[in-house]
Amino acid sequence: MKNSEVATEVHPTAIIHPSAELGVGVKIGPYCVIGPDVRIGDGTRLESHVVIERYTTLGKNCHIGASAVLGGVPQDYKFHGERSFLDIGDNNIIREFCTIHRASGEEESTTIGNNNMLMAYCHIGHNCKLGNGITMANMAGVSGHVLIEDKVVLGGMAGVHQNVRIGKLAMVGGMSKVVVDIPPFMMADGRPIKVYDLNVIGLRRNGVAPRVRAGLRHSYKLLYRSSLNISQALSRIEAEVESSEELTYLLDFIKNIKCGHHGRQREHPRS
């Protein structure tokens, strides 16, 4: 264990495996349990009763709330004890009683990016990939193999089905049942979930130009507020809307959904 002379603090009741590595200025609260092969980056702070299981890496300046459990074995019948990982980036806030599981599959990883906030009681399942700047409100639950891209917002108690992909800057309403992919820049809600608007505020806050926002607005109307089917709407968008990086990303996302199963592009069709 690397115990820096620069204000690394470990409460005397904490249990830390000798192979764990602690960075500079790490603070470990009362009754925490840190397992083998764990790495904790500089300036990260753990409140009381946090459990960090084997093969977990925490980045710099993270704040982990009381009784969170990180790196637990996956809830997956296919898991048979193989070495797999949980990798968490920098500047993440993971509040009390959150659970994040490491991956299923030899040398596979569950990965969390930077600058995310997971509010109390959230869960992230095995093999998930989360980007940066994501907000998950209290008790949101994410099943295995889900991809959540940058700056997505999940409302409280939203439930996300396995293999779902949620595009960047999408917003999902609280208590929603997310069983299909949610395209980028969209606001979605309900049981079953439906897209109901464009995330205009999010686009503005992230500096998307007015002309691009106007193109995305027109595209949204053709996709979700017209009598056109998806193929017809895509053809109209490509013919009528000025090209942009954001538009190309949106169109590629929607086209890829058709390659998957039950509206989930990450789920392969079954024979």
Backbone torsions as a table, in degrees:
resi	resn	phi	psi	omega
1	MET	NA	129.2	176.6
2	LYS	-88.0	112.1	-177.7
3	ASN	-114.8	95.9	-172.6
4	SER	-65.8	148.0	175.7
5	GLU	-74.5	-8.2	-178.5
6	VAL	-96.0	78.4	166.1
7	ALA	58.8	30.4	166.5
8	THR	-74.8	127.9	-173.4
9	GLU	-122.6	125.7	177.4
10	VAL	-124.4	119.6	179.5
11	HIS	-64.2	142.4	-176.3
12	PRO	-62.6	-19.1	178.3
13	THR	-86.9	-9.0	180.0
14	ALA	-71.4	148.2	177.0
15	ILE	-115.1	118.8	-174.7
16	ILE	-127.8	125.4	-179.7
17	HIS	-66.3	142.7	-178.3
18	PRO	-58.5	-24.3	-179.2
19	SER	-85.4	-7.1	179.0
20	ALA	-69.8	145.7	-179.2
21	GLU	-116.2	122.9	179.4
22	LEU	-110.5	131.5	178.9
23	GLY	-78.4	-172.7	-179.2
24	VAL	-71.6	134.4	174.1
25	GLY	73.0	15.7	176.9
26	VAL	-71.0	144.3	177.5
27	LYS	-125.9	121.8	-178.2
28	ILE	-112.5	118.9	-175.3
29	GLY	-79.9	-178.2	-177.2
30	PRO	-61.0	139.5	170.6
31	TYR	62.5	20.4	172.7
32	CYS	-72.3	152.8	177.0
33	VAL	-127.7	117.7	-178.3
34	ILE	-114.1	118.9	-174.3
35	GLY	-83.3	-175.3	-179.9
36	PRO	-71.7	155.2	175.0
37	ASP	59.7	32.3	176.7
38	VAL	-102.4	140.7	174.9
39	ARG	-126.2	131.4	-178.8
40	ILE	-123.8	123.7	-173.4
41	GLY	-76.6	166.0	-177.3
42	ASP	-53.4	137.5	171.4
43	GLY	76.4	2.7	179.7
44	THR	-77.0	142.4	-174.8
45	ARG	-124.7	129.0	177.3
46	LEU	-111.6	126.0	173.0
47	GLU	-75.2	-170.5	-173.2
48	SER	-71.0	152.0	170.6
49	HIS	63.4	19.9	175.3
50	VAL	-73.7	138.6	175.9
51	VAL	-116.2	124.7	175.4
52	ILE	-120.1	115.1	-174.2
53	GLU	-86.1	175.8	-174.4
54	ARG	-56.5	148.2	173.8
55	TYR	64.9	30.8	177.3
56	THR	-107.5	135.7	174.0
57	THR	-118.6	126.9	175.2
58	LEU	-110.8	134.4	-179.7
59	GLY	-78.5	-163.2	-176.1
60	LYS	-81.9	148.0	168.8
61	ASN	56.2	36.6	173.0
62	CYS	-88.9	155.3	176.2
63	HIS	-125.2	116.4	-176.2
64	ILE	-110.1	121.8	-176.5
65	GLY	-75.0	167.0	-176.3
66	ALA	-57.2	137.0	172.3
67	SER	67.3	14.9	171.0
68	ALA	-68.3	148.6	177.8
69	VAL	-125.2	116.0	-175.5
70	LEU	-117.0	131.8	176.6
71	GLY	86.3	17.5	176.1
72	GLY	-63.6	157.0	-179.2
73	VAL	-64.7	146.7	-175.5
74	PRO	-66.4	147.5	174.0
75	GLN	-87.1	73.9	-170.3
76	ASP	-146.6	123.0	179.7
77	TYR	-62.0	-21.3	-179.2
78	LYS	-80.8	-8.9	-179.4
79	PHE	-81.0	129.3	-178.1
80	HIS	-129.6	34.8	174.1
81	GLY	86.5	8.3	-178.6
82	GLU	-66.3	161.8	177.9
83	ARG	-74.4	123.9	176.8
84	SER	-147.8	173.5	-164.1
85	PHE	-134.8	159.2	164.1
86	LEU	-124.9	120.8	179.7
87	ASP	-118.2	118.6	-178.7
88	ILE	-118.6	133.0	-175.4
89	GLY	-80.7	-152.8	-172.4
90	ASP	-96.2	155.3	168.8
91	ASN	60.5	34.6	177.6
92	ASN	-94.8	142.1	172.7
93	ILE	-109.3	117.0	-178.9
94	ILE	-122.9	106.5	-168.8
95	ARG	-82.0	-176.5	-168.8
96	GLU	-61.1	140.6	175.3
97	PHE	66.3	16.0	172.3
98	CYS	-71.9	150.3	175.7
99	THR	-129.7	133.3	176.7
100	ILE	-134.3	125.3	-174.6
101	HIS	-100.2	146.4	172.6
102	ARG	-73.2	175.0	-169.0
103	ALA	-80.0	164.2	167.5
104	SER	-102.2	137.0	-177.7
105	GLY	109.3	136.5	-176.6
106	GLU	-57.0	123.9	176.6
107	GLU	66.3	12.2	176.8
108	GLU	-81.8	162.6	-175.9
109	SER	-135.0	143.5	157.8
110	THR	-90.7	131.6	-175.1
111	THR	-129.6	137.4	176.6
112	ILE	-124.3	131.9	-177.5
113	GLY	-78.8	-140.6	-174.6
114	ASN	-113.4	154.6	169.6
115	ASN	61.6	36.1	177.6
116	ASN	-99.5	153.7	173.1
117	MET	-124.4	119.6	173.5
118	LEU	-110.0	113.3	-178.5
119	MET	-77.4	176.1	-168.9
120	ALA	-55.5	140.7	173.1
121	TYR	69.3	15.8	175.4
122	CYS	-72.9	155.4	177.4
123	HIS	-132.8	137.1	173.1
124	ILE	-125.9	122.6	-175.4
125	GLY	-82.8	-178.3	-174.8
126	HIS	-65.6	145.6	174.3
127	ASN	65.5	16.6	176.7
128	CYS	-77.4	153.7	175.7
129	LYS	-126.5	115.6	177.7
130	LEU	-114.5	139.3	179.9
131	GLY	-84.8	-137.2	-173.7
132	ASN	-116.0	150.2	172.9
133	GLY	68.9	25.2	-178.5
134	ILE	-86.3	143.0	174.4
135	THR	-119.9	123.6	174.4
136	MET	-116.8	116.9	-179.9
137	ALA	-75.7	171.0	-170.4
138	ASN	-51.0	133.3	171.7
139	MET	68.3	15.3	171.8
140	ALA	-66.7	140.4	-178.0
141	GLY	-125.7	131.8	-176.7
142	VAL	-122.1	121.0	-179.8
143	SER	-75.5	-179.9	-174.8
144	GLY	-68.9	154.5	172.7
145	HIS	63.1	28.1	178.2
146	VAL	-91.1	142.5	174.7
147	LEU	-113.2	119.2	177.3
148	ILE	-119.3	119.8	-173.1
149	GLU	-89.5	179.6	-168.6
150	ASP	-58.1	139.7	168.6
151	LYS	61.4	29.9	171.0
152	VAL	-76.4	148.3	173.6
153	VAL	-119.7	124.3	174.4
154	LEU	-109.2	124.9	178.3
155	GLY	-71.7	165.6	-177.2
156	GLY	-59.5	138.2	177.0
157	MET	63.2	15.7	171.7
158	ALA	-66.9	142.9	178.0
159	GLY	-119.1	128.5	-175.3
160	VAL	-113.3	123.3	-179.7
161	HIS	-67.8	153.5	177.7
162	GLN	-59.6	148.0	177.2
163	ASN	68.7	9.9	175.2
164	VAL	-74.6	147.8	171.6
165	ARG	-118.3	131.5	177.1
166	ILE	-118.4	119.4	-175.0
167	GLY	-74.4	161.2	-174.1
168	LYS	-61.5	146.7	178.6
169	LEU	62.2	20.6	171.9
170	ALA	-84.1	154.4	175.6
171	MET	-125.8	133.5	-179.1
172	VAL	-118.9	126.7	-177.4
173	GLY	-69.4	156.1	179.3
174	GLY	-60.9	143.5	178.6
175	MET	66.0	16.4	178.8
176	SER	-74.4	152.1	177.0
177	LYS	-106.8	98.9	-171.1
178	VAL	-95.0	96.5	-177.7
179	VAL	-111.6	-2.8	177.4
180	VAL	-131.3	163.4	178.0
181	ASP	-63.6	143.5	176.8
182	ILE	-109.2	115.8	-177.1
183	PRO	-64.4	156.5	179.4
184	PRO	-62.0	150.9	173.3
185	PHE	73.3	3.4	-174.7
186	MET	-101.6	155.6	171.5
187	MET	-107.7	130.6	-174.9
188	ALA	-135.8	152.3	-176.6
189	ASP	-160.9	158.1	167.7
190	GLY	113.8	175.4	178.3
191	ARG	-135.4	99.9	-3.5
192	PRO	-71.7	160.4	-173.2
193	ILE	-72.8	144.8	176.5
194	LYS	-139.4	144.9	173.5
195	VAL	-74.3	131.3	-178.3
196	TYR	-126.8	-7.9	178.8
197	ASP	-168.7	171.2	173.2
198	LEU	-93.3	141.2	-179.5
199	ASN	-80.8	72.7	-174.6
200	VAL	-64.9	-42.4	-179.1
201	ILE	-61.5	-44.6	178.1
202	GLY	-61.4	-39.8	178.3
203	LEU	-64.3	-42.1	178.5
204	ARG	-63.5	-46.6	-177.5
205	ARG	-62.4	-26.4	-178.8
206	ASN	-99.7	16.4	169.8
207	GLY	74.3	21.4	177.0
208	VAL	-73.1	129.3	-173.0
209	ALA	-62.2	149.2	179.8
210	PRO	-54.7	-40.3	-178.8
211	ARG	-65.9	-34.9	178.0
212	VAL	-70.0	-42.4	177.2
213	ARG	-60.3	-39.9	178.8
214	ALA	-63.3	-40.4	177.6
215	GLY	-65.1	-40.1	177.5
216	LEU	-67.1	-37.0	176.3
217	ARG	-61.3	-45.9	179.0
218	HIS	-63.3	-39.9	179.3
219	SER	-64.3	-42.9	177.2
220	TYR	-56.9	-45.1	-178.7
221	LYS	-63.2	-39.9	179.1
222	LEU	-67.9	-37.0	-178.0
223	LEU	-75.6	-38.5	-167.8
224	TYR	-123.3	-7.8	-177.5
225	ARG	-127.6	19.1	177.4
226	SER	-121.8	175.1	176.9
227	SER	-90.7	8.9	-177.8
228	LEU	-77.9	148.5	168.7
229	ASN	-79.9	175.3	-173.9
230	ILE	-61.1	-44.3	-178.9
231	SER	-63.0	-42.1	178.5
232	GLN	-65.7	-41.7	179.5
233	ALA	-63.6	-42.2	178.6
234	LEU	-62.3	-40.5	178.3
235	SER	-63.5	-42.7	178.4
236	ARG	-63.6	-43.1	-179.4
237	ILE	-61.2	-46.5	-179.2
238	GLU	-63.5	-28.5	-179.5
239	ALA	-85.6	-29.7	-168.7
240	GLU	-109.8	-25.2	-170.7
241	VAL	-100.6	134.0	178.2
242	GLU	-60.6	135.0	-176.7
243	SER	-67.4	145.7	174.6
244	SER	-156.7	164.3	177.5
245	GLU	-60.7	-41.1	-179.6
246	GLU	-65.3	-41.3	-179.6
247	LEU	-65.8	-43.5	179.0
248	THR	-59.6	-42.7	177.8
249	TYR	-61.2	-44.5	178.8
250	LEU	-61.4	-47.7	-177.1
251	LEU	-65.8	-41.7	178.2
252	ASP	-62.3	-40.6	178.8
253	PHE	-58.4	-48.9	-176.4
254	ILE	-68.4	-39.3	177.5
255	LYS	-62.4	-37.2	-178.6
256	ASN	-69.5	-23.9	178.9
257	ILE	-58.9	-36.2	-177.8
258	LYS	-67.3	-16.6	-179.8
259	CYS	-83.9	-10.0	-176.3
260	GLY	-99.4	-147.4	-173.3
261	HIS	-135.9	126.9	177.2
262	HIS	57.4	38.6	176.9
263	GLY	78.9	14.4	180.0
264	ARG	-124.1	106.0	-174.7
265	GLN	-65.4	-22.7	179.5
266	ARG	-83.0	-6.5	-179.0
267	GLU	-103.9	118.5	-176.2
268	HIS	-73.7	142.2	176.9
269	PRO	-57.0	142.9	-177.8
270	ARG	-95.7	143.5	178.9
271	SER	-76.9	NA	NA
